[in-house]
Amino acid sequence: MVPRVASTVAPRLACGPVQGLAQVVRGYSTHDEGVLEYLLKVEKDGEEYYRDLAAKAPNKGFQRIFTMLADEEQKHYAAIEDMAHSGETRLGKSTILGVTKTIFEEVRADPNVDFLSSKDQLAVYTEARDIEARNRDEYVKRAKSVKDPKVRALFELVAAEEQKHYVMLDELIQFIGKAEPGSGRWTESAEFNRLDDDLYDNYKY
């Protein structure tokens, strides 16, 4: 049995430099260096936050969802770090929404999933969703302010990925909200039409 969520401290927007980054960043303006440092802290905090939610998730399906989110934040961190070190990054588009849709379908078909405990966690998941919205907007803002075109392209890609995270969590909240106590009953149909990665790839915010 996966333990229920206790209080989870949401990550705050990062402040202050990341230790050691200033010694390895090459070829960027002071402004761009500061932006990279700031966003590394944001991604590290996000990864830790989602690992905590995964550890406290009420069922294995939701545990997989939060683990995926943590892994994605880890990839973002690595991509920003690569950009800081070498000016290049290998971050690609994720397929996280398609995987999430499959998980939802599996959870919906499982008669043993306890949705009552999930409903107790809606406030926590709503906070996580709202954090993703703020992070998406932060990357959009930073993309407009950086001078290096490669950094700008990376931030635009991460903004699109953060939008996927927002949709993923918003669908999770709606999914839980539509479930009634008991096995396999929903107050209304859950179609998951927004869980399509192609809707958000290459979108310009």
N, C-alpha and C positions, 0 to 999 in steps of 0.2 A: 504494500500500500504506500503510495506517495503521500507525504505529509501535506496538510493543508497550509495555505499561505498565512504566515504571520505577518506582522508589519514589515514592510520592505521600504528601505529608504531610497527614494528616487534620485537618480544622478542629477546634480546641478550643472548648469552651464560652467564650462571650465574657466579657470582664471589662473594666471601665472604661467611661467614657462615650464616645459617638460625638461627634466634633468638631462643634460648631455647633448641635446639636439643642436644647440648653437655651435658645438664643436664640429659637427659633421655636415651641416647644411652648406651647400656650395652653390654659388651663382644666382642667388635670389636677392631681391631687395630686402631691406630690414622689415618692411611691412609684410612681405610675403612670408618671411621666416616666422614672424609673430603669428600669422594666421595658421601656418602649418603646426606650430607648437600648440596653439589653442585647440585645434581640432583633433590632434592626437589625444589630448586629455579627454575631450568629449567622447571619443570612440572607446577609450579604455574604460571610462566610467560606465558607458552603455553596455559593454561586454559583461562587466561584473554584475550589473543590475539584472541582466537577463539570465545569467547563470544562477543567480539567487532565485529568480522567479521559477526557473526550470526545476530547481531542487525542491521547491515548495508547491509545484503544480499538483492539482487534484487528480489527474489521470495521466497515463503515459502519452496520449495524443498531445495534450497541451504541453507536456514536458518536452516533447520533440519540437513543438513550435517555438518555445522559448529558447531551446538549445540552438535551433537554427538561427534565431535572431542574434544570439550571442556570437555564433560563428561568423555571421555576416558583419557584425561590428568589428570582430577580430580581423576580418579581411580588409575592412576599410582602414583600420589602423595600419596594417602592413602596407597597404597601397600608399597611404600618406607618408609613411616612413620611407618607402622606396623613393617616392618623389623627392623627399627632402635630401636623401643621400645621393641619388644618381640622376634625378631629373626625369626618370622614367617610371612607369607603373604598368603592371600586368592585370589590373583589376578588370574583370569582365562583367557582363550583365548576368544577374542571378535568375534562377527559375524558382524562386522561393514561393511565389504565389501559386504556381501549379502544384507544388509539393503540398502546400497548405490545404488546397482544395481536396487533395486525396486524403489527407489526415482527417479533415472534417467529415468526409464521407465515411471513413472507417469508424470514427467516433460515433457518428449518428447511427451506424448499423450495430454498434456494440450495446447489447441490453444491460451490461453491467456497469456502464459509466454513470457516475453519480453527479447529476447536474445541480443538485441543491447546494453542494459545497462550492461549485463554480459560481453560482449566483452570489454567494457571499464575497466573491473576489472581484466583482464588477468594478468597484471603485479603484482597485489597484490596477486593473487592466485599462480602465479609462485614463488613469494618470499616465500609464506607459504610452498609450496612443497619443495623448496630447504632447508628450515629450518628443515623439517622433515628428509631429507636426512642427514643433519649434526647431528641431534639428534640421528638418528639410528646409525651412525658411532661412535658417542660419547659413546653410550651404549655398542657397540661392544668393543671399546677400554677399557672402564672401566671394562667390564666383564673379560677381559684378565688380568687386573692389580689387582683386589681385591683378598684378601686372603680367605675370607669366602665362602665356596661352595654354601650356600643358597643365599647369595647376588649375586654370579655369576649367578646362575640359574635364579634369578629374572631379572637381567639385560639382560640376553639372551632372556627371554620372552618379556621384554619390547622392545628390539631391533626388534624382529619380529613384534610386534604391531606397532612400528614406521614405519616399512617398509609398513605395510598395509595403514598407513596414507599417506605415500608417493604415493603409487599406487592410492589411493582414490583421491588425489588432482591432480595427473597427468591425471587420467581419466576425472576428472572434466574439466581440461584445454582443453583436446582433445575434449570433449563433446561440450563445448562452441565454440571451433574453427571450428567444423564441421557444426554448425548451421548457416543457412542463415536467413536473415530478412524475417519475415512472419511466418505463422503458419505451424508447422510440417514438415519443409523442411530441409534436411541435404545434404551437398555436397557429403557425403559418408556415408556408413552404420556405425552406432555406435552399436557394439555388446557387449561391456563391458566384454570381455572374461577374463580379468585379475581380475575382481571383484569376486574372489572366495577365501574365507578365508583359505580353505584347502591347497592352493598353498603356503602359507606362515607360517602356523602353524608348529612348530618344525624345521623350517629351521635354519641351523647354518651358521651364517655370518662370 
